[in-house]
Amino acid sequence: MKRLISFAIAAAVIVSVISGYSSVVLATDIQPGVDLFTTPAGGATHVDLSSNPIPPGFFGPGSDPFAGDVVLHGVPLNTTPPGILGPTDTIVRRGTPATLPQCPSTDVVPIEIVALSLVSAEPIIVTYNGGQNQEFWDVSVCLSEVAPQQPGSMTVIHGGHDGGTFSSILPVTCKFTFVRIRDGEVRVLDFGAMPQSIPFETQNGHWLHFDPGFSIITSPGMLTVDDDCNVLTPEVPVEPSSNFFPGVRALPSNCDAPGSAHRARMTLELYLPFASHGVLPAQPPGQPDGDGDFIPDDKDNCPNIENCLQLDLDDDAVGDVCDNCPHDYNPFQEDSDGDGIGDACEAGGGCSFVPGDINGNGSANGIDVTYGVSYLKGGSAPKDSCDCPPLAFPFYAAMDVNGNCAANGIDITYFVSYLKGQQPSLLYCQDCPPAGLASSPGPAVMPIKSPTLKSRGMLRQGE
């Protein structure tokens, strides 16, 4: 039944906590063992049933198809002895050693999900008779109780002194249990009866050989766990953890020297477009969460700004909402001139131009207006052409003086108005900031300053 509610067992990835490197003698090979995760609330884990609705009549006579989006989070697994794994809600087993004789090196090992325990963030609404009536049902997700889990695979790359990266495919055969809030009536959808599994995929996960100070929970072995949320079926054994800690990383990461900082972050496993599962390395409960986004501060890639989904386009362990260069890898956020734009996308890797300097002579003045008009009539292109994804190349950034990320006749009108004192500033596209700013000598065009606006860069007159 497990028509898999697709959520990607989002393999963990930890928050931005910087800790000093402690000298550890590292065994190169990774031993078999289990990895423990928690699934935070906030929306990173969900199942979208719009393309594969629960059929009519499933919840009772007259019930309509259910095609909603179910947001999930973890609840602790039941174990014997009780509580030995803390808040862990997801367990994955690595079945064989990963042989990594040198850095860099790669190996592939079999993996299998051992246990899963998720619940809906809020009740789902089930309608009846074409929407005339509605009822509220709670949802829980565990592993199938009628079919075994299928093996997947993990490709482990030893690409750094302390660890490396991994990718994986993990089939999951689920069981959904629905409980009507009004009277406790139960409906079960077990995908193992179909049988059907969902292949959750993780790309570019991170790992270390050791816990660098995050108090990550590990399994001591000699315990069992309720894998299918059914007290009537036998619990399954859980092996010890080993020298593999997914969801943590060293920065910088290379084969020559240990990292100077360590961070933990959420790893997202996906079964697109239907589901995702965001997980963190299991940690004792009660960790501080200053911004209230359900991600503990020591795993939060923006601990002072709410960002439940932990988006990080450049994979530098700094979240997009607080990254001073969200499209450029810069984990330490260097900003030598203190203007709020990181060096990686300003002086180091952006486009060097002076806003308004369409003819490329180093200053912005009326001659540039003439040059821009000539270009629009079929003359020579502006001197500075920039490659600033996602903008199409070439992008003539110096000509875009109204800052709307396009270079056209509207910019010429704006430029003329600026030269007449009718516009207070030259602007530039936020997606393509100038890597180097220069002052123009003419009295009409005042010195150019770094931007301060959020949506568009601003070059203020008289500053």
C-alpha positions, 0 to 999 in steps of 0.5 A, spaced: 500 500 500 505 504 501 504 508 495 509 512 498 508 518 500 514 521 498 518 524 502 525 524 501 528 522 507 532 528 507 538 526 510 541 530 515 545 536 515 547 540 520 547 547 523 552 552 523 556 552 529 563 553 529 567 549 533 575 548 534 578 542 531 580 537 536 585 532 533 583 525 532 586 519 529 581 517 523 580 510 521 579 511 513 574 506 512 567 506 515 564 501 518 557 498 518 552 501 523 546 505 523 545 512 523 540 516 527 535 522 525 530 527 527 525 530 523 523 537 525 517 541 524 516 547 519 514 544 512 521 541 510 517 534 510 511 533 507 507 529 502 503 531 496 497 527 494 494 531 488 497 527 483 495 520 486 489 521 491 486 517 496 480 514 493 473 515 494 470 511 500 476 510 503 474 513 509 467 511 509 461 511 505 460 517 501 468 520 503 471 524 497 478 523 494 483 526 498 488 530 494 491 534 500 498 536 502 500 533 508 505 536 512 509 531 517 514 531 523 517 526 527 515 523 534 520 519 538 521 511 536 519 506 541 525 502 543 526 497 548 530 499 553 525 505 553 528 512 551 535 509 549 535 513 542 532 520 545 528 523 540 530 519 534 524 518 529 528 515 523 534 510 523 538 508 516 542 502 516 549 501 512 550 494 511 557 493 509 564 497 510 566 503 506 573 502 503 576 508 503 584 507 502 586 514 501 583 521 500 580 522 495 576 515 494 569 512 493 565 506 495 558 504 494 555 500 500 548 497 501 543 501 505 536 500 508 531 504 512 530 500 519 524 505 522 520 511 521 515 515 526 512 521 523 505 524 524 501 530 521 503 537 523 495 538 524 489 534 522 487 533 515 480 535 513 476 529 509 470 531 506 464 527 504 458 527 499 461 532 494 464 537 500 457 537 504 460 534 510 467 534 513 471 530 518 478 531 521 483 525 521 490 525 524 495 522 520 501 517 522 507 514 517 511 508 519 514 502 515 509 497 512 508 491 517 506 486 511 512 487 506 520 487 508 524 494 506 528 493 500 535 495 500 538 501 497 545 504 496 549 510 498 555 512 494 560 515 499 566 520 497 572 521 502 573 528 499 576 531 505 581 530 511 575 529 516 570 526 511 566 528 505 560 527 501 555 522 500 549 521 495 544 515 496 537 512 493 533 509 499 527 505 497 521 506 503 515 502 503 510 506 508 504 505 512 499 510 513 494 510 519 489 515 519 485 516 526 478 520 526 479 525 531 471 525 533 471 517 535 478 514 534 476 510 528 482 508 524 483 507 517 490 504 514 493 504 508 499 500 507 503 500 501 507 493 502 500 490 500 501 493 493 507 492 494 510 499 492 516 503 495 518 510 494 525 511 492 528 517 496 534 520 493 539 524 497 544 528 493 551 532 496 550 530 503 556 531 508 559 526 513 565 526 518 568 520 521 567 523 528 562 528 532 565 535 532 561 537 539 554 537 537 552 531 542 550 527 536 546 521 539 548 514 537 546 507 538 549 502 543 546 496 540 543 491 544 536 494 543 530 493 539 525 498 536 518 498 534 519 499 526 511 499 524 508 503 530 504 496 531 505 493 538 502 487 536 508 485 531 515 484 534 520 489 534 526 489 530 534 489 532 538 495 532 545 495 531 551 500 534 552 506 530 560 507 527 565 512 525 560 515 520 556 521 522 552 524 516 549 531 516 556 534 519 561 537 515 568 540 516 570 547 513 574 548 509 574 541 506 580 538 503 585 532 503 591 536 505 589 538 512 583 538 517 577 543 517 578 549 522 570 549 523 565 544 523 557 545 522 551 541 522 545 542 517 539 539 514 540 534 508 533 534 504 532 527 501 527 528 495 522 524 491 520 530 486 515 532 485 511 529 490 514 529 497 520 531 501 523 529 508 528 533 511 532 530 517 537 532 522 542 528 526 539 526 532 541 530 538 538 530 545 532 534 546 531 541 549 536 545 544 535 552 543 532 555 537 532 563 538 528 564 531 523 559 533 523 555 526 524 548 529 531 548 527 536 548 533 541 554 533 547 549 532 544 546 526 540 552 523 543 555 517 540 562 519 540 562 527 537 569 527 532 569 521 526 564 521 527 559 515 524 552 516 526 550 509 533 551 510 534 553 503 542 553 501 543 554 493 550 554 494 551 549 499 556 553 503 552 552 510 549 559 510 542 559 508 540 563 503 536 568 507 542 571 511 547 569 505 551 575 503 553 571 497 547 566 496 549 564 489 557 564 491 560 559 495 563 563 501 562 559 508 565 564 512 562 570 509 568 574 508 566 582 506 572 586 506 569 593 505 563 591 510 558 593 505 553 587 506 555 584 499 560 578 500 567 578 497 565 572 493 560 576 489 563 583 489 570 583 488 572 576 487 567 573 482 562 578 479 563 583 474 567 589 474 563 595 471 562 602 473 554 603 473 552 608 468 559 607 464 556 604 458 562 606 453 567 603 458 572 609 459 571 609 467 566 614 468 559 615 468 557 622 464 553 624 458 558 621 453 555 614 455 548 616 454 550 618 447 554 611 446 547 607 449 543 611 444 548 609 438 548 601 441 540 601 441 540 604 434 545 598 432 552 601 434 557 597 438 555 594 444 557 596 451 564 595 453 562 591 459 558 584 458 557 580 465 555 573 466 551 574 472 546 567 472 540 567 472 540 573 467 542 571 460 549 572 457 551 577 455 548 582 460 550 589 459 550 591 467 553 598 466 547 600 462 542 598 467 542 604 470 534 604 473 536 597 476 531 593 473 535 587 470 534 589 463 538 594 459 534 598 454 531 605 452 528 606 459 535 606 462 537 612 457 531 616 459 533 614 466 540 616 465 538 623 462 533 624 468 539 623 473 544 628 469 539 633 470 538 632 477 531 629 477 533 622 479 537 622 486 541 616 484 544 611 479 541 604 480 544 597 478 541 590 478 541 586 485 543 580 481 549 583 478 552 588 483 559 591 481 565 588 483 569 594 483 566 601 484 569 608 481 568 615 482 567 619 475 570 626 475 565 630 472 561 635 476 554 632 474 555 625 476 557 624 483 561 619 486 558 612 486 557 608 493 556 601 494 549 599 495 544 599 501 537 597 498 535 590 499 531 589 492 535 594 488 542 596 488 543 604 489 548 609 488 547 615 491 549 622 489 553 626 493 555 620 498 
